[in-house]
Amino acid sequence: MKGDRVLVVDDDDDYRQLMVGHLVRRGYQVDTAADGEAGLRTLESSGPYAVLVTDLMMPGIDGIELLRKAKVHDPALEAIVVSGAGTLESAISSMRQSGAFDYLPKPLDRISDLSLAVERASEYRRIRLEREQLLAKVTAERERLRSVIANAGDAILAADAEGVVIAANPAACHLLGQETLVGLEAWTRLPPPLAVLLAHWQAFEGQRPAVTEVPYPGDAVQMVSLTSIPRTEAEQGGGWVMVLRDITHLKRLDEITLRLLTEAASRIRNPLAQAFSSVVELNELPEVQADSRATERVDRLMTQLGSIRRWTEDLMTLVQIEAGAGAAPQPVDFAALVREWMDSASADQARQTGVVPKIEIEERVPYVHADRELVRKLLEQLVSQATWRSEPGRELGIRVRYNQEQVWLEVSDEGEVISEADMPHLFEKVFVESRGRFGPTGLELAMAKAIVDKTGGQMWVRRHEPRGNTFAVSYPPLG
C-alpha cells in the first residue's frame, strides 16, 4: 500500500540504491541497510515496517537468518527475498521455513516487479492485521458479556407421557412464573411459543433429541433442547425433558459481531478487489506462466483472496437478509426446489467432493408461503454445510415431507456429531467449532437461520450418535 514503510537490505550498494529509488518513486517510505546485522538493528530501532526486502546471500547474517530473527521481533512483518539464479532453491526454502511472502530473481527482469511484489505483500499484511484486530475486538466483547451471565442457570422441565410435569427446577418455575409446576399439566402452564414448539417437536422424527431457538417475552431468546423419555416394556415411562437456556446475551453479542464484521468487510472490499485484479494480472505475465513454481504460488494466493472475497460477499448477503431487503413472499414448492437443486451446479460441486446425495420426497407435499429465492438459498446453505461435514463416500440426505400440519425440509450428514458445547453458538456469524473448524466461509448456518427467521419457519438441529447431524426447517402449509 502506498505510503507504507519498507526496509531494503542488500550488500550491493548499486543494486540497493536501484531498488530504493524505484520504491520511493512509487510512494513508499524506504529505509536501507547494507547487511543483515545492520538490517536487524534498523528493524529493532526504527520499526515497525510493513515489508522487508532482503538479499539472500550476504556476509555475516544472511537473508534467511535475518528473516528468522525479523519474524521473532515483528510477526506481522511481510518479507520478500531477492536472490540470484544460483540460489533459487535456497530462496524457496527460505519462504517455507522463515515465512517469506514472495521471492524475486536477481537481477530483476523488470524493476516494476519489485513494487508489484511489495504492494501485494503490503495489502496481504493489512488485510490480515485488520482481521486479527476485528477478531480480538469480538473476543474481548464476548468475554465481557460472558462474565456478566456466568452464573445463569438453565431451566429444566420434565413431563410424563400424559404431559403431567414430574420435575421442574427453580429456574424453570421462575421462567414460567409459577411457585410450583410438579403435578400440573404442562400444556396448561407452557406459554404459547413453547406449547407450539413442543407440538412441532413431537412431529419431528418420532421425538428424537433436538435443539432449536424460540423468541420469548421481553425480547429474549431461549435455546430449547427437547429429549424424549423412552418407554420400555418392563416399566411404564415415556414423556419428555425440556431444557431452556437464555441465549439473549449471545444474540446481542452476535449483533455486535455483525456490525463489526460488516464494517470490516466494507473497508476491505475495494482493496481486496484491487489485490485480486493485481494477482490476475500477475498470473498473465509470460514469465510467471513459464515458471511452474511461480504459477503455483499465484494460484494459491488467488485461492486465499477468493476465500476472503466469498466471505465478504456472504456477509453482505446476510446483512441484506436480516434487513428484509427485497423479500417477496409467494407460494413455494419445496419438492420442486429440491429437484431443481439436483440438476444445478451446486449439486455437481457436492458430488465432486465425493458425497452421495440421497433424496426423499413425499407425494402431495403442500406449498408454503415464503420468498422463493431465499428458500432456494436456504437449501444451498444447508447442503453446503452438510457437504463440508461429510467425508467422501458418505451419504448426504435431503428429505421433504408433510407431518402434523407442518412442511419439513431436512438435510442430513454422516460427519462428526456437533458437540454439546457448540450448540448455543451454532448460528453465530463467525462460528468456529470447539475442534477449531468452521465451514466454507463460516456464515452458512447463520445465513440459513436468518432466512428461516425472516420467512416464518422454525429451525431444528438433531444430533445422531455415533455419527451424523440433521438440520431441519418446518413451515406451516399455505392456507
N, C-alpha and C positions, 0 to 999 in steps of 0.2 A: 504494500500500500504506500502510495506516495507520501513522503514526509517521515516515514519510519526510519529508525536508526539502524545502520548496517556497519558491521566491523569486517574489514578486509585484512586478512593475514596472508602474506606471501613474502618469501625471502628474495624474490626477483623484483628489484626496485622498479624497473621499467614496466614490467607486466602489472605490478601492483598499482602504479600510477595510471595505467591504461584503464584498469577496472574501476578505480576510484573516479576518474574523470567521467566515465560513461554513467555511472550510478548517480553522481552529483547532477549531471545534466538531466537525468530522469527524475530529479526531485527528491532523492534520498539524502538523509543526513549520514555522512560516511566518516568513520574513524579508521585508522590504519595501524598495523603493527608489522615489523619486519621479520619476526619469527614467532614460534609458538609460545615461548616464555613471555615475550612482550605482549602477545595477544591475550594470554591468560591474565596478566597483570591489568591490562586495559579492561577486560571483562569484569574483573573484581572491583576496580576502582571507578569505572565510568559507566557501568551498565545501569539498567538493562538495555539490551539490544534486541531488535526483532529478528534479525538474520545475521548469521556468521558465515562469511565466505572465506574458506581456508584452502591453501595449497596442501597437498597430501605429504609430499616429501620435503622436509625442512630439517635443518640441523637442530640438535637439542630435542625439544619437544616436537614430535612430528604431528601431522594433522589428525591422526587417529587418537593419539593421547590428548591433544588439545580438545577434540570433540568430547572425549570421555569426561574430562575434568570440567569442561564448559557446561555439560548437561547436569553434572552434580551441582554446580554453582547456580545455574538457572535452567530448571527443567522445561520452561516454556520456550526456550531459545530454539529456533529452527536453523539448521546448518546446511550449507551447500559446499560440497567438496569439489575442488578443481584439481584435476590430475592429468599427468602426461599419459600418452598411449601405452607406455610400458608398465604402468601401474594401474591398469583398468581393473584387474581382479582385486587389488587392494582397495580401490575406491568402492567397489561393490561390497566388499567385506565390511568396510567402514560404515556403509549405510545400514547394513544388517546389525552389526554389533554395537555401533555407537549412536544410532538414531539419526543419521543424516537424512535430510529431506530429499536431496537430489544430488547428482554429480554432473560435472561438465568436463569435456575433454580439453586438454591444454596442448597447443593453443586453440582458442575458440574458432570455430568456423565463421561465426558472426558474433560480434560483440553484443548484439541485441539479445542473444540467447541468455546472457548473464542477467540482464534486467528482467527478462521474462521469467526466469527461474526464481529470482528474488521476489518478484511480485506474487508468484504462486505460493512460495513459502510464507510470505508475509500474510497473505489472505488466509491461508490454512491456519496459521497461528492465531489470527484474530478470531476466526470462527470458533476454533477450539477453546480459546480463553473465554469468549462470550458464553459458550455452552456450559463451561465449568462454573463460571460465576452465577449463571442462572440456576444451575442445579444446587449450588451452595446456598443461594437465597431460599430456594424451595425447601431444602433440607432444614435450614435454620427455622423457617416458619413452621414446618411440620413438627419439629421437636418442641417448639414453644407451645403449640396448641396441644400436643400430646401430653405435656407435663400438666396442663390445666385439667385434663379429663382422665388422668392416670388412675384415679380411684373409682371411676364409674363402674357400676356392676351391671351385668346382663339380667334381663327379666326372663324367668323360666316358668312355663305353664305347661302342665300335662293333664290330659283327659283320657277317660276310658273309651271303649268302643261306642258307648251311648252318648258320648260328648259331655259327661259329667267330670268336672275338674277334680283330679285326685292329688295334685301337688301344685303349689304356687309359692315362689319365694317373695320376700318383702318388696323387692324391686318390681315384680310383676303386679302386686297389689297396688303399689304406688302409681305405676304407669296407668293402670286401668281405673284408678280412683276408688278402690274397694278396700275395706278393712280386712276382709277375708274372701277367698274365692273357692276354697275347697268345699265340695259338696254341691256347688251350684252348676247349672247348665252353662257350658262355655258359650253357646250360641247367644244366650240372652245377655251375656256380660261383655262379649267382644265388641269393640266399636266397628262400624260398617266396613272400613278398609281391611281390617283383619278378618272379619267374617267372610267377606268376598274372597279374600286371598286364600283362606282355608278351604273354601269350596272349590276353587280352581285347583289347588294343590291335590285335593282328593281325586281330581280327574286327570292328574298328571302321572301317567305311567304307574298306576297301582300304588300311589302314596309312597314312592321311594324317597329317600332323603333328598331334599332340595333346598336351595337358598335363593332368596330374591330380596328386593328392596320395595318399601312401600312408604308413600308420604303419610305423615302423621300430623295431628293438630298442632298448631303453634309453629308452623314452618319447619317441623322436624322431619327427619328421615330415619326409619328403622330398618336395619338389616334383619330379616326374619329367616331363621333356619327351622325347617319342619322335618320331623322324623317320625315314622310310624313305630308303634309298639307292637311287635309281632304277636299273633295269636297262634298258640300251639294246641295240638290235640290233647296233650297231657294236662294242660291247665287253661283256665279261662284267662283271657287277656285281650290284647288289641287296644287300639287307641292311638294317641299321637302326643308328641312333645314339641312345643313351640318355644324357641329361644329368640328373644328380641334384644338387639344391641343398637343403641343410639349411635348412628354414624353421621349425625348432623355436622359435627366438627370436621369430619373427613370431607364432606361435601363442600363445606365452606372453604376448607383448605384447597380443595380441587378447583374452586372458583378462582382463588388467588393464583394457583398454579397456571390455570388457563390464561389469566390476564398477563402473567409474567412471560409465559411461553409465546403468546400472541405478539406481545411487544418485541420479544427477541426475534421471532420469525419475520415480523415486518421489517426489522432492521437489516436482517441478513439476506432478504430475498434478492435485492438488486446486486449486491456484491457476489452472492452465490451464482446468480445468472452470469455475471461477468466472468467469474472464475471458471464456470463451466464452458463458456464460449472460448476462453483462452486455452483451456485444455483441448477442446475440439480443434482449434487452430493449430495447436502444437502437434496434435496427432496427425495432422495432414502434411506436416513438413516431410520432405523426402528423406532427410537424414534420420528422422525418427522411424519412419516406415521401414527403412533399411536396417534398423538396429532392433532385433527381436527383444533384447532386454529393455530398451527404452520404450518400445511399444507395450510391453507387459506392464511397465510401471505407469505409463499413461493410462492404460486400460484400468488398472487398479485405482488410480486417482479418480477417473471418471465414475467408477462404481461407487466410491466413497462419496463423491459430491452428489451423485444421483440419489443415494440413500438420504442425504440431508435434504435434498430438494423435495423428495417424496414426503418426508416428514413435514416440511413447511406447508406443502400443498394439502396434506391430510389435516393439518392443524387448522388451516384457514377454512377448509370444508366443515370441520367440526364446529367452528365458531358460527358459521352461517346456519348450520342445522339447529344449534341451540338457540339462535336468534329467531328461528322460524321463517327465514327468508325464502320466499318463493314456494311455500307449501301449497299443494293443490290436491286436496282430498278427492277421491273418486273410487268407484268400485275396483277392487284389486283381486285378481285370481292368483292365489299362492301357487296352485298347481301349475298354471301356465308359466309363471315366473321361473319355477324350478326347471321346467322343460326347456325354456329359453336359455337358462344358465348352462344346461348340458351341452348346448351347441355353441357356447361362447368361448372367447379367448381365455377367460378366467378359468373355465373348466379344463381347457388344454394345458394351462400352466399348472393346475393342480395335478393333472395326470403325469406331467413331465417330472414332478418331484417323486413319482413312484407310488403315490397313494392310489387307492382303488375306490372311486365313488360308488356308493350303493344307494339307489333312490327308491323310496317307498311313498306312493301317492294313493291315498284312499279315493274311492269314487264319490262323486257328488259332494265335494267339499264346498261349503258356501263361500261367497265373496266376502271381503272385509272392506271397510270404509277407511282409506288411508291414501297417502301420497305414493303413487306407483314407483316413481324414481327413487324415493327414499327407501321404500321396502326392497327394491332391487339392490340398492347399495347395502342395506342391512344384510341381505343374503350373502353378498360378496364379502363383507367384512367377517361374518361368522365363518364362512368357508375358508377365508384367508387364515384366520386364527386356528381353525381345526387342521388345516394343511400344515401349518408351522408346527403344531404339536405332534403330528403323526410321523411315524417312521415309514420309509419305503416298504411297500408291500402290505401295509395296514389298510383297513377299510376306513373310508370317510363317509359317514351316513348322513343322508338328508331325507327327512320324513315330513310329509304334510298329511294332517288328519283333522277330523272334527269329532270332539268329545265333550259331553256335558256343556253344550251351548258355547263352546269356545273353539276357534280355529287355531290349530297349533302348527308351528314351523320349528322343527328340531334339527340341529346339526351336531353330530357326534364324532368324536375322535377316539383313537385307541392309544393315545400317548400317556405320559405320566399324569397321575392324579394331582389335581390342584391341591395344594396344602391348605389346612385349616387356617394357618396364619395369613395366607394370601387372600382369603375370601373377602374380608372387609375392604380390601384395596383393589379388587379385581377390575373395577370400572374407572379407576383414576386415570387422569390424562396421560401421565407417564408412568405406567405400571411396570415394575421390574419384579419378577418373582423372587422369592427368598433364595432360589438357587442361582440368582444373578442373571436370569434370562428375561427377554422381552420379545414381543412379536416383530413382524417385519418393520413396522415403524413405531410400535408401542402405543398406537392410537386406535387399533381395530376395535377392541372391546368398548372403549369409551365412545367411539362413534356409533357402534351398534346400540349401546344403551341410550344415547341421546336420540337416535332415530325412534326407538321404541317409545320413549317418553313423549316425544313430540307427535307420534301418530296414534296414541291412545292404547298402546299394548302393555303387556307385562313381561318382563324378562325373568327367566328362571335359569339356575345353574344346578346341575346334578353331577356329583362325583361318583364314579364307578370304581369299585375295588375288585381286583388289584390294579386294573389299568382302565383309563378312559374317562371322558367327561362329555356331558351333553349341555349345550346351550340351547334353550328353547324360548320361544316367544308365543304368547297367546293373545288373541284378539276376539272381541265379540263379533258375531257374524253380521253382515249387512242387513239392516231391517229388524 
